[in-house]
Amino acid sequence: MIIPLLLAALAAPLPDRGLFPELTARVHLGAPPWLAPTRPTVTVNAARRLAVLTYDGLPVDAWVADPGDPLPPAVAALPGLAVRAGPTGPDRDRDGLPDLLDLRVGARKAALNGARYVATYEHLAYPGGDVDRGIGVCTDVVIRALRNAGLDLQAIIHKDMAAHPRRYGLAEGGRGNPHIDHRRVRRLLPWFKATHRSLPPAFDRAATGPARWLPGDVVFMDTLGGPGPDHIGLVSDRAGEDGRPLIINNWTDGHRTADMALLGAVPITHRFRVGLRR
């Protein structure tokens, strides 16, 4: 274990330009342990000195690559590996990382930041507003992770509520409240349902294609017995003792943002992948 940890510590930080920049050097990606390496492909972006590994076209790892020798030994040993040069996928904030990996980095930084669970109403700047980084609720974990990839849920939800008030149970002409609406689970769910493809909520290790569970997937949970979900988090890149993905979330009073073994303990009602549109 010492050599891999040493190599990770010496690895160049990913080219991330999102939130909590001082934490970026502590984020080291890797293919999730529950995913089988189906059709592994490495895309090398020489201009960015970045390599991205995909399974079935889904980005699962990235590293700063030496143009002359871009493949770590473990990746080079993957059966059927294909290597190509070119762009590494949609990149909203243009930092070199594909959006799905950028979001995953944001989720990991949110966990490293470890905000205390504090449920307060705050008057926020708009757009791009946030509560103090030391505090937050479950929705703030998702807000911060998406913002790391250049997506501002505060502005997105506020504009969508103005354009589609009935989607959110508002009267025609209703515009909502940009200080709090994006921080409410019941406001986020209508937007995801209207704009994103719903993925199977039950974990299935044998799932294929988009149905596979991927770090950064947004999951809604029912912790109170309904009706409807009351909690939200993101699929972690780490697995629990049972081999199933952990969930990065901020649970409730007395907790901090962290990876938790929630699958099997808390019903997952919905799962979405940012960018996988309806």
Helices and strands as residue ranges (DSSP letters): H 2-10, G 21-26, E 40-45, E 50-55, E 58-64, H 73-76, E 82-85, H 99-113, E 116-117, E 135-136, H 138-148, H 153-163, G 165-168, G 181-183, H 185-195, E 196-199, G 209-211, E 218-221, E 231-239, E 245-249, E 258-260, E 268-277
